[in-house]
């Protein structure tokens, strides 16, 4: 039987000069339909953006006729908006585009028309084109300013072709979400980050204080305009300062602004120019600053191998100039540690993080935000690697410091509470974890507001804990609220949103809603593969969880290869004794047992038990269950004496734990 799909028309208009974007527009919609929309009963159709049939009114007849029945309108602009000094043919195309935009806006404001949202995407321009603006460019900048003051039109600047594709996917995902919810009204909110958001303060902290690399007067003025919401004015100030001369500080300010706007491929060449100028001028401090910042851009763009040499060279220069215990050495050590962490190279990341902690603790003290935050990162590294005792000792020390000092920021206290609760949860200590999750959530809601991504993280973790306790109804309410916040603040292509999808899917599995669980896990996997690459530990999480859904349905032939791939990824990234591998080995053993592959099942159970005992001793509530399953395999293969010995051990362990634990957990379905 053919499935009926709801069709949504997406009309795109643009002046000339964006041929590559035209191809990406159609390809992205086609791929999105195949990958996600069709399975949810939706179909997005690409309209416009082709040579129109000229009509007496000026605008192409096809575009004009299609707009009143369209659902979404996307305007893509380069450097043309008013006819100005354009050639006659360019001027006619610009006029047609302007008319299409005005008609789309009128349709969006008309309750009788299906037009739900108007989106404007600006192709980023370098500073020289912005500061040497002709009439069309000035018209474009004036238009951007007008949109900053508007709440009815969504707008973004895209950095390059991949940025354009990412924005389209973000909007398509948002529109698909509206379809699933049955929404029919007009859309005024922008999915994901605000249009032209203010500078990313985390990046600013990573680049400020670099021996004279503080903000220029233009940078301070631009920061004021950003706080007032006028990003276009801020960009003009910084671009003008950057092109006047080879001014290191001005160029650095401009590149930091671009990075804060997530226009990373535009920031990259500015930092590359800074590196070249610093080397040519033999100014080693600026070479270190620029190499560090350029490497950070590479890391953020996912070019992890390209980032490593820059960080290492910056570190060597910093150690040469300031000695091994300079604060700037700690900064680069932290950045290099985060790079290794992003690559899953935790054994390399940990000593660098520890060294950075020691430097900051000596120079700034334990209660300084930079020291305290870095110590939390070190505890997280222990936790990620399965070093639970060291992680717990460090978290508890940090919590004692935070509780006894008003100098520690409350957001860091909330992070410490959340991470300690996560550790207890992974150890099966659910009652102990619950109040820490609850208190972390309360602090974050009060300090950050109810719509902050960190609030979503707390809701996600508390929901996962309630799921482990079997309180499915309450858990699902919290999980869906978490997803809504992440979708609004980070966008539907962010890895955190994928985390929420995976946890909602785990809830669906617990409630035997396997079809919904499979769709959610597959969507989470696609997001993670696009954002993180095929070998990231989180890919293993999605694969494991999808395999669990297949196994629950008796689809053992589908489950087994996913579990084997999961174990391979985790062995490579987490090490052979990580608790996650115990979880997947157990699930793989269950799968082999159902297939009557008893030899393979026995081997996998033994591995799971060995890893659990290595990490938790006999305290984890899952261990008696795994031992019992292993004993069942022994009975099924006629080894009753050995089976009874293993079963007695499981019973003794369960009796010791009686009254102290709750329902068992599935660690891999509860990513943080």
C-alpha positions in Angstrom: 0.0 0.0 0.0 1.4 3.4 -1.0 1.9 5.8 1.9 0.3 9.2 1.5 2.7 12.1 2.1 1.9 15.7 2.9 3.7 17.9 0.3 5.4 21.2 1.3 6.5 23.6 -1.3 9.8 25.4 -0.6 10.4 28.4 -2.9 13.9 29.8 -3.2 14.8 33.1 -4.9 18.1 34.8 -5.5 19.8 37.3 -7.8 22.6 35.9 -10.1 25.9 34.7 -8.8 25.0 31.7 -6.6 25.0 28.8 -9.0 26.6 26.4 -6.5 24.1 27.2 -3.8 21.3 26.5 -6.3 22.7 23.0 -6.8 23.1 22.5 -3.1 19.5 23.6 -2.5 18.0 20.9 -4.7 20.4 18.2 -3.6 19.9 18.9 0.1 16.1 18.7 -0.2 16.3 15.5 -2.2 18.7 13.8 0.3 16.6 15.0 3.3 13.4 13.6 1.7 15.0 10.2 1.3 16.7 10.1 4.7 14.1 11.6 7.0 11.0 13.3 5.5 9.4 10.4 3.6 9.4 8.0 6.6 7.5 10.7 8.6 4.9 11.2 5.9 6.3 14.5 4.5 7.7 15.5 1.2 9.5 18.9 0.5 9.5 20.1 -3.1 12.0 22.6 -4.5 10.4 25.5 -6.4 11.8 28.5 -8.2 15.5 29.4 -8.7 15.5 28.7 -12.4 15.2 30.9 -15.5 11.7 32.3 -15.2 9.2 33.0 -18.0 9.1 36.8 -18.2 5.7 38.4 -17.4 4.4 41.9 -17.9 4.7 42.6 -14.2 8.4 42.1 -14.3 8.7 39.1 -11.9 8.9 35.7 -13.4 5.5 34.3 -14.1 6.3 30.9 -12.6 7.6 32.3 -9.4 4.8 34.8 -9.0 2.2 32.1 -9.5 3.7 29.6 -7.2 4.2 31.9 -4.1 0.6 32.2 -3.0 0.4 28.4 -2.7 3.9 27.8 -1.2 4.6 26.9 2.4 8.1 28.3 2.8 10.2 31.0 1.1 14.0 31.2 1.2 15.8 34.3 -0.1 19.5 33.8 -0.7 21.6 36.9 -1.2 25.2 37.6 -2.1 26.1 41.3 -2.8 23.0 42.3 -4.7 19.8 43.7 -3.3 19.0 47.1 -4.9 19.5 47.7 -8.6 22.0 50.5 -8.0 24.9 50.4 -10.3 24.1 47.0 -11.8 24.0 46.2 -15.5 20.4 46.2 -17.1 20.2 42.4 -16.9 21.5 42.3 -13.3 19.2 45.1 -12.3 16.1 43.3 -13.8 17.0 40.1 -11.9 17.5 42.0 -8.6 14.1 43.7 -9.1 12.5 40.3 -9.7 14.1 38.9 -6.5 12.9 41.9 -4.4 9.4 41.5 -5.8 9.4 37.8 -4.9 10.5 38.6 -1.4 7.8 41.2 -0.9 5.1 38.9 -2.2 6.3 36.1 0.1 6.3 38.4 3.1 2.7 39.4 2.2 1.7 35.7 2.0 3.3 35.0 5.3 1.3 37.8 6.9 -2.0 36.7 5.3 -3.8 34.1 7.5 -5.6 32.8 4.4 -2.3 31.8 2.7 -0.3 28.6 3.5 3.0 30.5 3.6 4.4 29.6 7.1 7.9 31.2 7.2 10.2 33.5 5.3 13.9 32.9 5.7 16.8 35.1 4.4 20.3 33.6 4.1 23.2 35.9 3.4 26.4 34.7 1.8 29.3 36.0 3.9 31.7 38.5 2.3 35.2 39.4 3.3 36.1 42.7 4.9 37.4 44.4 1.8 34.2 44.0 -0.1 32.2 45.1 2.9 34.2 48.3 3.4 34.5 49.2 -0.3 30.7 49.1 -0.8 28.9 50.2 -3.9 25.1 51.0 -4.0 24.0 47.4 -4.2 26.3 46.4 -1.3 25.1 49.3 0.8 21.5 48.3 0.0 22.3 44.8 1.2 23.8 46.0 4.5 20.8 48.3 5.1 18.5 45.3 4.5 20.5 43.2 7.0 20.1 46.0 9.6 16.4 46.1 9.0 16.1 42.3 9.6 18.0 42.6 12.9 15.2 44.8 14.2 12.5 42.4 12.8 10.9 39.5 14.6 8.9 38.2 11.7 11.7 37.1 9.3 14.4 34.5 10.2 17.9 35.4 8.9 21.4 34.0 9.0 24.8 34.6 7.5 26.3 31.4 6.0 30.0 31.0 5.8 30.5 28.7 2.8 28.7 25.9 0.8 28.8 23.5 3.8 27.4 26.3 6.0 24.6 26.9 3.5 23.8 23.2 3.4 23.8 23.0 7.3 21.3 25.9 7.5 19.0 24.3 5.0 19.1 21.0 6.9 18.4 22.9 10.1 15.3 24.5 8.7 14.1 21.3 7.0 14.4 19.5 10.3 12.5 22.3 12.0 9.7 22.1 9.4 9.6 18.3 9.6 9.2 18.6 13.4 6.3 21.0 12.9 4.8 18.5 10.5 5.1 15.7 13.1 3.4 17.9 15.7 0.6 18.8 13.3 1.4 22.5 13.4 -0.3 24.7 10.8 0.2 28.3 12.0 2.7 30.9 10.9 6.3 30.5 12.2 8.1 33.5 13.7 10.8 31.8 15.8 14.1 31.0 14.3 15.2 27.4 14.9 18.6 27.1 16.6 20.8 30.1 17.3 19.5 33.6 16.9 20.2 35.5 13.7 23.8 36.8 13.9 24.3 35.9 17.6 26.8 37.7 19.8 30.4 36.7 20.1 30.9 33.2 21.6 32.4 34.2 25.0 34.1 30.8 25.4 36.1 31.5 22.3 36.8 35.0 23.4 38.2 33.7 26.7 40.4 31.3 24.8 42.0 34.2 22.9 42.0 37.2 25.3 44.8 38.2 27.5 47.5 37.1 25.0 50.2 39.6 25.9 48.7 42.7 24.3 46.1 40.8 22.2 43.2 42.5 24.0 40.4 44.2 22.2 41.1 47.4 20.2 38.9 50.5 20.5 37.0 49.2 17.4 36.6 45.9 19.2 35.1 47.5 22.3 32.7 49.6 20.2 31.7 46.5 18.2 31.1 44.6 21.5 28.7 47.3 22.6 26.8 47.2 19.3 26.6 43.4 19.6 25.1 43.7 23.1 22.5 46.0 21.6 21.7 43.5 18.8 23.3 45.3 15.9 25.6 42.7 14.4 25.9 44.4 11.0 27.2 47.6 12.5 29.7 45.6 14.7 31.0 43.8 11.6 31.5 47.0 9.7 33.5 48.5 12.6 35.7 45.5 12.8 36.1 45.0 9.1 37.1 48.7 8.6 39.7 48.4 11.4 41.1 45.2 9.9 41.7 46.5 6.4 43.2 49.9 7.2 46.6 48.4 7.9 48.4 45.2 8.9 47.2 45.7 12.5 47.6 42.5 14.5 45.1 43.5 17.2 42.4 44.7 14.7 42.7 41.6 12.6 42.5 39.4 15.7 39.4 41.2 16.9 37.8 40.8 13.5 38.6 37.0 13.3 37.3 36.5 16.8 34.1 38.2 15.8 33.7 36.0 12.8 34.3 32.9 14.9 31.7 34.1 17.4 29.3 34.3 14.5 30.1 30.7 13.6 31.6 31.9 10.3 34.6 29.7 10.8 35.8 29.3 7.3 35.8 33.1 7.0 37.7 33.5 10.3 40.3 30.9 9.2 42.0 33.0 6.4 42.2 36.0 8.8 44.0 33.9 11.4 46.2 32.5 8.6 47.2 36.0 7.5 48.0 36.8 11.1 50.3 33.7 11.4 52.0 34.8 8.1 52.5 38.4 9.3 53.8 37.3 12.7 56.3 35.0 11.1 57.4 37.6 8.6 57.7 40.2 11.4 59.5 37.7 13.7 57.0 38.5 16.5 56.9 35.1 18.3 54.1 36.1 20.8 51.7 36.9 18.0 52.8 33.7 16.2 51.8 31.7 19.2 48.5 33.6 19.6 47.6 33.2 16.0 48.6 29.5 15.7 46.6 28.7 18.8 43.5 30.5 17.5 43.9 29.0 14.0 44.2 25.5 15.5 41.0 26.2 17.5 39.2 27.1 14.3 40.4 23.8 12.7 39.1 21.9 15.8 35.7 23.6 15.6 35.4 22.9 11.9 36.2 19.2 12.6 39.6 19.4 10.9 41.2 17.6 13.9 44.4 16.4 12.3 45.1 19.9 10.9 44.6 21.4 14.4 47.3 19.4 16.2 50.5 20.9 14.7 49.3 24.4 15.4 48.6 23.7 19.0 51.9 21.9 19.4 53.9 24.7 17.9 52.0 27.4 19.9 52.8 25.4 23.0 56.5 25.2 22.2 56.7 28.9 21.6 54.8 29.7 24.8 57.1 27.4 26.9 60.1 29.1 25.3 58.9 32.6 26.0 57.2 32.3 29.4 58.5 29.1 30.9 56.7 25.8 31.5 54.3 27.2 34.1 53.0 30.3 32.4 49.2 30.8 32.3 49.3 31.0 28.5 51.0 27.6 28.5 48.1 26.3 30.5 45.7 27.8 27.9 47.3 25.9 25.0 47.6 22.7 27.0 43.9 22.9 27.7 43.1 23.4 24.0 45.3 20.5 22.9 43.8 18.3 25.6 40.3 19.2 24.3 41.5 18.3 20.8 42.6 14.9 21.9 39.4 14.4 23.8 37.4 15.3 20.7 39.4 12.6 18.8 38.7 10.0 21.5 42.4 9.9 22.4 41.7 10.1 26.1 45.0 8.7 27.3 46.8 11.6 25.6 44.3 14.2 26.7 44.4 13.4 30.4 48.1 14.3 31.2 47.8 17.6 29.4 44.6 18.5 31.2 46.3 17.5 34.6 49.3 19.7 33.8 47.1 22.6 32.9 45.2 22.1 36.2 48.4 22.2 38.1 49.6 25.4 36.5 46.3 27.2 37.0 45.9 25.9 40.6 49.4 27.3 41.5 48.9 30.7 39.8 45.2 31.3 40.3 44.0 29.1 43.1 41.5 26.4 43.3 38.4 28.6 43.5 39.2 30.5 40.3 36.7 29.7 37.5 39.4 28.7 35.0 41.0 26.3 37.5 37.7 24.9 38.8 36.3 24.3 35.3 39.4 22.6 34.2 39.4 20.3 37.2 35.8 19.3 36.2 37.1 18.5 32.7 39.8 16.3 34.3 37.2 14.4 36.4 35.1 14.0 33.2 38.1 12.4 31.5 38.5 9.9 34.3 34.7 9.2 34.1 34.8 8.7 30.3 37.7 6.3 30.6 35.9 4.2 33.2 38.2 5.3 36.1 35.3 5.7 38.4 37.1 5.8 41.7 39.4 8.7 40.6 36.5 10.5 39.0 34.4 10.2 42.2 37.2 11.4 44.5 37.8 14.4 42.3 34.1 15.3 41.9 33.6 15.0 45.7 36.6 17.2 46.3 35.3 19.8 43.9 31.9 19.7 45.4 33.4 20.3 48.9 35.3 23.3 47.5 32.2 24.7 45.8 29.9 24.2 48.8 32.3 26.0 51.1 33.2 29.0 48.9 30.9 31.7 47.6 33.6 32.5 45.0 32.8 29.5 42.9 30.3 30.3 40.2 26.9 28.6 40.7 27.0 27.3 37.1 30.2 25.4 37.9 28.6 24.0 41.1 25.6 22.8 39.0 28.0 21.2 36.5 29.8 19.4 39.3 26.5 18.2 40.8 25.4 16.9 37.4 28.6 15.1 36.6 28.8 13.4 40.1 25.1 12.3 39.7 26.0 10.9 36.2 28.9 8.9 37.8 26.6 7.5 40.5 24.0 6.6 37.8 26.6 4.7 35.8 27.5 2.8 38.9 23.9 1.8 39.5 23.6 4.0 42.6 20.3 5.5 41.4 18.9 6.7 44.8 22.2 8.5 45.5 22.2 10.1 42.1 18.7 11.5 42.1 19.0 14.5 44.5 22.2 15.6 42.8 20.5 15.7 39.4 17.5 17.5 40.9 19.6 20.1 42.6 21.7 20.7 39.5 18.5 21.3 37.5 17.1 23.7 40.1 20.3 25.8 40.0 20.5 25.9 36.2 16.8 26.9 35.9 17.3 29.7 38.4 20.6 31.0 37.2 20.4 30.4 33.4 16.7 30.5 32.8 14.3 27.7 31.7 15.3 27.7 28.0 19.1 27.3 28.4 20.8 24.3 26.8 22.4 23.3 30.1 18.8 23.1 31.5 18.0 20.7 28.7 21.1 18.6 29.6 19.9 18.3 33.2 16.4 17.4 32.1 17.9 14.8 29.8 20.0 13.2 32.5 17.2 13.2 35.1 14.8 11.6 32.5 17.4 8.9 31.8 17.6 8.2 35.5 13.8 8.0 35.9 13.8 5.6 32.9 16.3 3.4 34.7 14.0 3.4 37.7 11.0 2.4 35.6 9.2 5.7 36.0 8.5 5.9 32.3 5.6 8.5 32.2 7.5 11.2 34.1 10.7 10.4 32.3 9.1 10.9 28.9 7.7 14.3 29.8 11.1 15.5 31.0 12.8 14.0 27.9 10.5 15.7 25.4 10.9 19.1 27.2 14.7 18.6 27.0 14.4 18.0 23.2 12.3 21.0 22.7 14.9 23.3 24.4 17.8 21.8 22.5 16.0 22.1 19.2 15.2 25.8 19.8 18.6 26.8 21.2 21.1 24.5 19.3 19.1 23.4 16.3 18.1 19.9 15.1 21.5 19.0 13.7 23.4 19.4 17.0 25.0 16.3 18.7 23.2 17.2 21.9 19.9 17.0 20.2 20.9 13.6 18.9 21.6 12.6 22.5 18.1 13.5 23.4 16.6 11.6 20.5 18.6 8.5 21.6 17.3 8.7 25.1 13.7 9.2 23.9 14.1 6.2 21.7 15.3 4.2 24.7 12.1 5.2 26.5 10.1 4.1 23.5 11.8 0.7 23.6 11.1 0.3 27.3 7.4 0.8 26.4 7.5 -1.6 23.5 7.1 1.2 20.9 9.8 -0.3 18.7 8.9 1.3 15.4 9.2 4.8 16.9 12.4 3.8 18.8 14.0 2.6 15.5 13.2 5.9 13.7 14.5 8.0 16.5 17.8 6.0 16.8 18.3 6.2 13.1 17.8 9.9 13.1 20.2 10.3 16.0 22.8 8.2 14.2 22.6 10.3 11.0 23.1 13.5 13.0 26.1 12.1 14.8 27.7 10.7 11.7 27.4 14.1 10.0 28.6 16.0 13.0 31.2 13.7 14.6 32.4 11.3 11.9 32.1 7.5 11.7 34.5 6.5 14.4 33.5 8.7 17.3 32.4 6.9 20.6 28.9 8.4 20.3 28.5 6.5 17.0 29.0 3.4 19.0 26.2 4.5 21.4 23.7 4.9 18.6 24.7 1.6 17.0 24.4 -0.2 20.3 21.0 1.3 21.0 19.7 0.5 17.6 20.9 -3.1 18.0 19.0 -3.3 21.3 15.8 -2.4 19.4 16.4 -5.1 16.8 17.1 -7.7 19.5 13.9 -6.8 21.4 12.0 -7.6 18.2 13.8 -10.8 17.5 15.8 -9.4 14.6 19.0 -11.0 15.7 20.7 -11.1 12.2 20.3 -7.3 12.1 21.5 -6.7 15.7 24.7 -8.8 15.8 26.8 -6.8 13.1 25.8 -3.5 14.7 27.0 -4.7 18.1 30.3 -6.0 16.7 30.9 -2.7 15.0 30.0 -0.9 18.3 32.6 -2.9 20.2 35.3 -2.2 17.5 34.7 1.5 17.7 34.7 1.5 21.6 37.9 -0.7 21.8 39.6 1.9 19.5 38.4 5.0 21.3 37.7 4.0 24.9 40.0 1.0 25.5 39.4 -2.7 25.9 38.1 -2.5 29.5 35.6 0.3 29.3 32.2 -0.4 30.9 30.4 0.4 27.6 32.1 -2.6 26.1 30.7 -4.7 28.9 27.2 -3.5 28.0 27.6 -4.3 24.3 29.3 -7.6 25.0 26.3 -8.6 27.2 23.8 -7.6 24.5 25.8 -9.4 21.9 25.9 -12.5 24.1 22.1 -12.3 24.5 21.8 -12.1 20.7 24.1 -15.2 20.2 22.2 -17.1 22.8 18.9 -16.4 21.0 20.6 -17.7 17.8 21.8 -20.8 19.7 25.4 -19.8 19.0 26.4 -20.9 22.5 30.2 -20.8 22.1 30.1 -17.2 21.0 27.5 -16.3 23.7 29.7 -17.8 26.5 32.7 -15.9 25.3 30.8 -12.6 25.2 29.2 -13.1 28.7 32.6 -13.9 30.1 34.1 -10.7 28.7 31.2 -8.6 30.0 31.5 -10.1 33.5 35.3 -9.5 33.6 34.9 -5.9 32.6 32.1 -5.3 35.1 34.1 -6.8 38.0 37.2 -4.9 37.0 35.3 -1.6 37.1 32.7 -2.1 39.8 33.7 -5.1 41.9 30.5 -6.9 43.0 28.4 -3.8 43.6 26.7 -3.1 40.3 23.1 -4.3 40.1 23.5 -5.6 36.6 26.3 -8.1 37.5 24.0 -10.7 39.1 21.8 -10.6 36.1 24.7 -11.2 33.7 26.0 -14.0 35.9 22.5 -15.6 35.8 22.4 -15.3 32.0 25.8 -16.9 31.8 24.7 -19.7 34.1 21.7 -20.3 31.8 24.0 -20.8 28.8 26.0 -23.3 30.8 22.8 -25.2 31.6 21.7 -25.2 28.0 25.1 -26.7 27.0 24.7 -29.5 29.6 27.3 -28.1 32.1 25.1 -28.1 35.2 27.7 -28.3 37.9 29.5 -25.2 36.6 26.1 -23.5 36.0 25.1 -24.0 39.6 28.3 -22.6 40.9 27.9 -19.4 38.8 24.2 -19.2 39.8 25.0 -19.5 43.5 27.5 -16.6 43.1 24.8 -14.5 41.4 22.3 -15.3 44.1 24.7 -14.4 46.9 25.6 -11.1 45.1 21.9 -10.3 44.6 21.1 -11.0 48.3 23.9 -8.7 49.4 22.5 -5.9 47.2 18.9 -6.5 48.2 17.1 -3.3 49.3 20.0 -1.1 48.1 19.4 -0.8 44.4 16.7 -0.2 41.9 16.0 -1.6 38.4 19.0 -2.2 36.2 20.3 0.4 33.8 21.6 0.4 30.2 24.6 2.7 30.4 25.0 3.1 26.7 21.4 4.5 26.4 22.2 7.3 28.8 24.8 9.5 27.2 25.6 12.8 28.9 
